Each structure stands twice: as structure tokens, then as C-alpha cells.
Amino acid sequence: MHRKQILFFDLDGTLTDSAPGILNSVTYALEKMGIPVEDRRALYRFIGPPLLDSFRDYYGMDSKRAEQAVAFYREYFSAGGLFENSVYEGIPSLLADLRAAGKTLAVATSKPEVFTHRILERFDLAKYFDFIGAATLDESRNQKHQVVAHTLALCGHPPLDSVVMVGDRHHDVEGARVNGLETVGVLYGFGDRAELEQAGAAAIAETVADLRKILLG
């Protein structure tokens, strides 16, 4: 993997621990929809997949109610939930060293562009990335494979064997594979080894230090 020249990074669970803001936003949305939250641990499954899908799949909402739930989520998230977040220890130095080694870095996240840019700027991570690929607010580009395809286009459609995806959930692995990319799965985020192995991750890093070894050799 250390020979890969272009590195795509997921955001939530890979660069930052976004759990507090996401869980608080989902809780807010569900309560506004009249759905009590009895176990916040069950809300971790919202981290990674598109919100619209999650509200439909996990709470049986039809499209109209799911869209309203997403609107409530974003109401809380945009007002401050996006900053209830922290950068994983070791990530800034890893990104700096990857750039120093001549790597091209990109973000490929299912989080909407407007929030992605705000988060990266707030936590001083934007300076490390050459390209930022993200989802759209209107849900026209919200699936991971769509985001990865968009990010490849931003990079000028490089040879696929020069690119690797780094992410913590099966959606990252599957979205990359649809586009012909390998994935390094990370275990310090929100997925687990079984999930990543079953999805077909080419390599797995337990820690940021392990990720450094995989990407830099």
C-alpha cells in the first residue's frame, strides 16, 4: 500500500471522532419526530451510511418522514453539532508526513460538502488535502460509491491502481470496490474487524500508528 500515490480518506471515524455530534443530532431529530430514544448506543449505526437511508431502514419511515427527520438532524447539526467532534490523535502528523512524502490526499465522505468544509477548516485539516469529495445536500450524491466516483473525477481520473481508500465502515470498502479501488480499513473508528474483513478490505489498521506503517512503509 505504501506505493499508492493517491489516498482517499473517509471523514467520520477515520479522521475525526464525530460520534457526539452525530448521536446528539439523531436524538434531536427523532425526538422532534415523536420517537423517544431509549438506548443511544443503537444510534451508532447512523455513523457512516446516508442519513435518509438510515431513518428509513432503522425506523421504518416513508420517504417524506425520512426527509423531515434529515431536516431536523441538520437543524441541530448545522447549529453546532458538527463541531461536537475531535480529531483522532496522530492524524495531523500522519497527513503532514504523507504530503511530505509526495502523496496526493483527498477526502471522500458521505457527509454533505457544506459541513465537510466547515469541519475540516475548524479542525485545521483542510490544508492537508488537495481535493475534497463529499455528498450533496439534495441527496443526489449521497451513496459512498457516488462520492468515490466524484472524488476520482476531481483528481482527474487517475489510474485506479494508484489510488487507495481509507475508511472505517463497510460502506467505505464497498463504495471503493464499485469504483475499482482497494481499501485500508481502520479499527479505531466505528466499524469492527469482522465488518471490514467481510466487506473485503485489502488491509486493516488497528491504530493510527498501524495506518502510518501501511501507507508509508
N, C-alpha and C positions, 0 to 999 in steps of 0.2 A: 504493500500500500504506500510505502514511502516514495515510490516512483510516480505516484499520481500527482499531476501538476495543478489540477483544479479541484478545490474542495468545497462541497456544498454542506452547510450546517443548518440543521433544524434550529429553531429558537427555544421554544418551551421544552424544558427537560434536557437540553443539550448545551445551550449557552447560559440560560438562566433558570433558576428555580421559581417558576411563576405560579406555583400552587396556591399561595394565599389569595392572590388577586382573582384567579380563576374560580376557586371554590366560593369566595365571597360573592362574585358576580353571578354564579349559577344559583346560589342560595337566594340572592335578591330576586332574580328572575322567577324562580319557582314560587317564592312566597307571593310575588305580585300576581302570579297566575293562580293563586289559591292552593298551592301544593306545599304542604309542610315538609321540611327537611328533618328527618329523624336521625339520619346517620350520614354525616358529612364525608365519611370515608367512601361512600358509594359514589360520590361526585368526582372522584379521581378519574373515572373513566371518561370524563369530559375533556381531559387534557390530551390533546392530540388530534382526534377526529374533528371534522367540521361541526360547528355548533348546531346547525339546522338538522343534521342527521342525528346528533345525539339527543336532542329534545324529542324528535320523532321516535327514535329507536328505544330510548330508555323510559319514556313517559307516555308513549302511545299517542302523541299529539298529531293532529292532522296538519297539513302544510300551513294553514292560516294561523293556527295556535302556535306552531313552532316558530313562525316568523315573528309573532308578537313576543314570544319568550326571548328570541335573539335580540329584539329591540330593547327589552328590559335589561338583558345582560349587558348590552353595550351602553346603556344609560349609566349603569354603575361603573362599568369598566373604564369608560372614557373620562368619567369624573375623577378618577384616581385609582381604580382597581388595577390598571395596567402597571402602576408603579409599586404595588404591593408585591414585590419581586426582588430577587437578588441574583447577582452574577456568581456562578459556581467558582469556588476558589481554584486558581490556576488557569482559568480560561483566558484572561487578558494576556498573560505571559506566553501561553501557547500560541495564541493568534499572532502576537508580535513576532515570535520566533518562526512561525510558518511564513509570514511575509518576508522576514529577513532571509529565509531560505529560497525565496523567489516564487513561492506558491501564489496562485490566484485564489482568492477567497470569496465565497458568495453565501448569502443566507437564502434558504429555501424553506419557507414556513407557510402553514395554512392560516396563520393569523393575518388579518387584513393589513394592507400596506400602510394605512394611516397610523395604526397602532404600532406596527413593526418599527417604522422610522422613529416614532416618539420614544419607544423603549430603547432602541439602540443608541439614540442621541443622549437620553437621560443617563444611561449607564456607561457612556463613553466607549461604546463598542463600534459605532458606525465607522470610525476611522480605519478599522482593520479590513473592511470589506470593499471589494471592487464592484460588486453587484449585489442588489437586494431584491430577491424574488419573493413575492408574497401573494396572498389571496386578495380578492376584491370584496368590497362591502356589499355589492349587489348579488353575491353568491355565484356569479358567472364563472369565477375561477376559485373554487374552494376545495376541490379534491387534491390530494397530495400529488398525484401523477400530473395534474394540470399545472400545479405550481412548479414542479420539477421541469416540465417541458418549457414553461415560460422562462425559467431561470437559464436553461440551456440556450434559449433564443437570445436572452440578454448577453450571454457570453459569446455569442456569435456562432453557435452550433459547433463546438469543438469536437474532436474525435472522442467517442464515448469511452474508450479505454484510458483516456487521460483524466477522467472525472470520477470522483467517489462522493457518495452521500454519507453524512454523519448524522445519526438520529437515535432517539431512544424508544420509539414505538414501532409496531409492525407496519403502521401506515407509511412510515418513512422508507422502510425496506421495500414494501410493495409498490409504492409510488415511484421509487427509483428504478425498480426492476422493469416496470412497464416501459420506462424510457431507456432501458438497456444499460443501467448503471449498477455497480456494486455498492453495498452499504456497510459501513462500520457501525455496529450497534453499541450504545453506551448504557451501562447498568446503573450509573449514578442518577439517572433521570427517573422516569415514571413507568418504564417497562421492566420486564424481567427477562432472564436468560431464556426461559422456555419460549416466551413470546417471540423474541428476536431470532432464536435458532429455527423455530418453526416457520417463520416468515422467510428465512433464507439469508440472514446476514452473513457476509463473507468473513467478517472478523468481529470480535466482541471485546470491548474495553470495560473493565470493571471500574476504573477510576480515570480521572483526567490525566494522571501520570501514565497510565497504560495507553491512553489515546495518543499521547505525545510519542510514545515509542512506536506505535503503529504508523503514525503519519510522518514522523521524521526519521525513523530507523535508529 
